[in-house]
Each structure stands twice: as C-alpha cells, then as structure tokens.
Amino acid sequence: MNSTTVTNNMAFSVNFVTDLQELFRYPFMQHAIEAGTIVAVIAGIVGYFVVLRRSSFAAHALSHIGFAGAAGAVLFAVSPVYGLLLFTGVGGSAMAVLSPRAAHRDVHIGTVLAFMLGLGVLFISLYAGNSSQTYSILFGQILGIGSSDVLLTLVAGVIILAVVAVVYRPLLFSSLDEDVAEAKGMPTFLLGIVFMLLVAVATSIAVQVVGVLLIFSLMVTPATIAQQLANRPRTAIGISVTIALIATWLGLSVAYYGPPYPVSFYITTLVFSFYLFVRFAYRRVRPLRMYEPTLEET
C-alpha cells in the first residue's frame, strides 16, 4: 500500500475491534498513529502557553523558519527534521534575545523570519531534486514517517515534557504577569528563551503531522478552545491535549477508511469544526469567555 495516499478496499464496519485491528495492519499507519499521538500531546501542552502568552505569531513564524531549515537539510541530503530543529532553535533563541519582552516581540519576530525565509529561498533554488519533499514539509508527511522518525519524535517529546514539568509554575506565572514575575526575582529573560525553545521543538515535530502552512491547527486552535471551556490551567491543558488527540486519531482513521485526501486536511477540518461548535453552538447553552487564570491559581 502506498504510504502517501491512503486507499483501502475494506469498508468501515460496525465492529470496532475489527476496524481497529485493520487500522494497525500496516507499519506506516502504526508509525503515523504513534508519531501523531506524541505530537498531539506536545502541541496541546505547549500550545496552551503559546495562546496564554499571545505568541501565536511566534509559533507561525517558527514554522516558516523551520521550512527554511528543512529545505537546507534536503539540499545537503540530511533528514528534514534535523534542519527543522536547528533553524527553529536558532530562530526562537534569536527572537527571545532580541526582544526579552514577549508583548513587544512582533517586530523582531518579523525581522528574524524575513532573514530565515531568504535562506529558505536560496536553499530551494539550489536544490535540483524532486520537489515532493518540499511539498510534504509544507503540508505534512505523517504517512511517510519511519520508525527512526517516530523515535526522534518520542525523544523530543520526552525532553519537552521534562522541561515543562520543571518550569511549569514560573513559566505560568511569567506568562500571566511578566512585570510582577520579574519584580519577585524570577528569571523572566531565561524563561523567555526556554519558552521559545519549547515552541521551536514542538513546532518542528508538529510539522511532520500537519505541515508548515497548517501548524495552527494543532499548536493554537485546541488551546484556544480549551481557554474558552476551562477555569484552571491544568484543566485547560488537559482539554487542549484531548482535542488535539481526537482530531489526530479521527483524521488518520477517516483518511484510511474514507476518501483518499491528505490527512492534514482531515485534522485541520476536525479541529476547526470543534472550534466553530464551541464558539457558536456551545455558547447557546453556556456563555463563553476567553479565560485567563489569576496569579493565585498558579
């Protein structure tokens, strides 16, 4: 079976066990589900802080910077993931150093993004090979992930979870009120760099699932929905992760049993549908508001 386009002769049945066994029948689907699960968990957690710190533009910029790194990696015959990690790491650190204050970072983000995109254009112009790798970077290549990619994704995910566990409280505190956190002696500058590196790594591994152009679907939208539903940070993070997981699993399942369209299309459509439901339908039952936790809840 071709791993880039899901086609299956077996129709979806009412037997859940049989359908689940069929879904795990091929190695490329096993790898896709494994990597997708890791990415959904990480994107849901990191995405909450992205939304809380109003850093959506930073995540968007890092995904495009990652594209430049991936293009460079392809040019030098290296796995695109390594190029993604290198460029997003350097780009995220540069953004944090050039502008320590998260609230005033847009201009510096745009400056770094423009330079990195210029490098990406250079790498693409020098690359004479097949353009399919570039396409997969833009729109995701989850069905082309191998066991080595899954392992790399797992290692990156474990590192992110460990760092978040260590800096959770100070990062949450500084995200809510940077001035108060700084007045209390918290290393807000260092926390800003750590946060941008977390976003960089999370963006790099999420690109495999939904691609550079669709990164918001897992990094921002689930967390945005969660903020409208939850009253506490940990609950919101749990909801964000749950939405990302459901969208990823359902997206892979529908792509396997349904029309052979890109998996990233299904994932983004599901996440956006969740958002529309919460934004317009759910509020008829319960009024919604963008919730921000207080300092006491940290």
Helices and strands as residue ranges (DSSP letters): H 16-23, H 27-52, H 56-75, H 80-98, G 102-104, H 106-126, H 132-139, G 142-144, H 147-176, H 178-183, H 188-210, H 216-219, H 221-229, H 233-257, H 263-276, I 277-281, G 282-284, G 295-297
